């Protein structure tokens, strides 16, 4: 992906060097893209981090519940009779 990214921007620069109108549009597009990437990092990273933390919390709770159920099953009178 990195190689494609670099080649794409090299092509943009080569084309923009031949056409002043396209260069103006490309410059404006790149400025917008740079600003949008900064905003996106702040907005979406916060959401992604929250989603990941909620997923991890749910997994931890599920593991704790499974362990509690296993301990309860091992301590039940039925399980004790089965072990005899």
MOHU-V10396 format. One record per pair of residues at least 6 apart in sequence whose ideal C-beta (glycine too) atoms are under 8 Angstrom apart, sorted by the first residue. I is the first residue (numbers start at 0). J is the second residue. D is the distance in whole Angstrom. If there is no record, write none. Layout:
I|J|D  I|J|D
This chain:
11|25|6  14|21|6  14|25|8  15|21|5  15|22|4  15|25|5  15|26|8  16|22|7  72|78|6
